[in-house]
């Protein structure tokens, strides 16, 4: 076992122990509140506070423990893939390896619901205790930020949930595995979008510098854009499958002076993201994918002479896929 793997396991263990304190404190408070209600079946101020605070701590502690366990499992799987292909970092994530990447919408939805409920529940308790909290002066009104943040997060969670129900699972199938610095990134986004005539898909391929500054309570995560390319995909370049799914082609040239994906420390890395959106009736379509972009043997310092002709969205020619799309009893298949 490498020192990095040992460090990851130790870090995950410490987080689980820390979040378990919240979970156990919540269980103790909830139990106290339930016992008090059984003895006196009236929701007194103390009983309500014990049940409410306990529920919040259980939600936060339990949710964060599940997130750590999921992350630990994912890191362990990536360590196995690293050992199999140590010189090919674009094969270190299972979805990159398979060439099919899921949209981040479900994860975003989970995070918004988790913290929205937590901040919202805390906000309800603060509103009930507002007179007591503000008894020492107007500084106590700062506590109203909790219900305000909770409402904003719950609104975002509700919107992401509606988007999830409307569009379902959205995928990006990689044609270039990986995207190439000094070469092309090419893929197909699959989504069920009911578009009116003339509507288009707006996509962006972006390289972010993600880093953490400060320490302790002053730690801040930054996401600075280092390179970005906008892509406009008209409907005539899309393909409609028998089940109504749209195949949205993406092709972007990446200059040689860009920085590749840097897997490793979450505190200082380069991250490439493909995003797509469309202003349609009802909830707008939006999806984001973390994609692999690296320097490979195909990287070239000189862009192709017919760059504009090769890039999608610059001419009226219909899209011709470089992969075979067929329908079988198992659904849509790519070759």
C-alpha positions, 0 to 999 in steps of 0.5 A, spaced: 500 500 500 502 506 497 503 512 502 498 516 498 493 510 499 494 510 507 493 517 507 487 517 504 484 511 508 486 515 515 483 521 512 476 518 511 477 514 517 478 521 521 472 524 517 467 518 519 469 519 526 468 526 526 461 526 523 459 520 527 459 525 533 454 529 530 450 522 528 450 520 536 449 527 538 443 527 534 440 520 536 441 522 543 437 529 542 432 525 538 431 520 543 431 525 549 425 528 545 421 522 544 422 519 551 419 526 553 413 526 549 411 519 551 411 521 558 408 528 556 404 527 549 405 535 548 410 538 544 413 543 549 418 548 547 424 543 550 421 537 546 420 540 540 427 543 540 430 536 542 427 532 536 428 538 531 436 539 533 436 531 533 433 530 527 438 536 524 444 532 527 442 525 524 441 528 517 447 532 517 452 526 520 449 521 517 449 524 510 456 526 510 458 519 513 455 516 507 458 521 502 465 519 505 464 512 504 462 513 497 468 517 496 472 512 499 469 506 495 470 511 489 478 512 491 479 505 492 476 503 485 481 508 482 487 506 486 486 499 482 485 502 475 491 506 477 495 500 478 493 497 471 494 503 467 499 507 471 501 511 465 494 512 462 491 517 467 485 517 463 483 510 464 483 511 472 476 513 473 471 508 471 466 512 467 472 515 463 475 508 462 468 506 459 467 512 455 460 514 458 460 519 463 453 521 467 451 528 468 452 531 475 445 533 476 443 527 481 449 529 485 448 536 485 440 535 487 442 530 493 447 536 496 442 541 495 436 537 499 441 535 504 444 542 506 437 545 504 433 541 509 439 542 515 439 549 514 431 550 513 430 546 520 435 550 523 432 556 521 425 554 523 428 553 530 431 560 530 425 563 528 421 560 534 427 562 538 428 569 535 426 573 541 431 570 545 436 570 540 435 577 539 434 579 547 442 581 547 441 586 541 440 586 534 446 582 532 442 576 533 438 577 527 444 575 523 441 568 525 436 569 520 441 567 515 440 560 516 433 560 514 434 564 508 440 560 506 435 554 507 430 557 503 435 558 497 438 551 497 431 548 498 428 552 492 435 550 488 434 542 490 426 543 488 428 545 481 434 540 480 429 535 482 424 537 477 430 537 472 431 530 473 424 528 473 423 532 466 430 529 463 432 523 466 439 520 466 443 524 461 450 521 458 456 524 454 459 518 450 466 520 449 469 519 442 476 521 443 478 517 449 481 522 452 480 529 449 487 531 446 491 537 448 493 540 441 488 536 438 480 534 439 475 533 444 469 529 441 463 526 444 455 525 444 451 528 449 444 523 450 438 527 452 431 527 452 429 534 450 423 537 447 425 542 442 421 547 438 423 549 431 429 554 431 432 552 438 439 550 439 444 547 444 449 552 447 455 548 450 462 550 453 468 546 454 472 549 460 478 548 463 478 550 471 484 551 476 481 548 482 485 550 488 484 551 496 487 557 500 487 559 507 487 554 513 482 551 518 476 555 518 479 560 513 479 555 507 476 557 501 476 553 494 477 557 488 475 555 481 478 560 476 477 559 468 484 558 464 481 556 458 474 556 455 470 555 448 463 556 446 459 551 442 453 552 438 449 546 436 443 547 431 438 542 431 440 540 424 446 537 427 443 533 432 440 526 431 433 524 434 433 516 436 426 512 436 425 513 443 425 521 442 433 521 445 437 527 442 444 525 440 448 532 441 454 532 437 460 536 440 467 537 437 472 542 439 479 543 438 484 544 444 490 549 443 497 546 445 498 551 450 492 548 455 494 544 461 491 537 461 487 534 467 491 533 473 488 527 477 491 527 484 490 532 490 483 536 490 487 542 493 490 544 487 488 541 480 486 542 473 479 540 471 475 540 465 468 540 464 463 540 459 457 543 460 450 544 455 444 548 456 438 549 452 432 555 453 426 550 452 419 551 455 418 549 462 425 547 466 431 549 462 435 543 460 442 543 463 447 538 464 455 538 466 460 533 465 467 532 468 471 530 462 478 527 461 483 532 457 490 530 456 497 530 452 497 524 448 501 521 442 496 525 438 498 532 441 500 537 436 503 544 436 500 546 430 493 546 429 490 543 422 489 548 416 482 547 416 480 548 423 474 552 422 471 547 417 472 541 422 469 544 428 462 543 428 457 549 428 461 553 423 457 551 417 450 548 415 453 541 413 449 535 417 453 531 422 456 525 420 457 520 426 464 517 427 461 511 431 455 507 429 449 508 432 444 502 432 438 500 436 437 493 439 433 489 444 438 492 449 437 499 447 441 504 443 448 501 442 455 504 440 460 501 435 
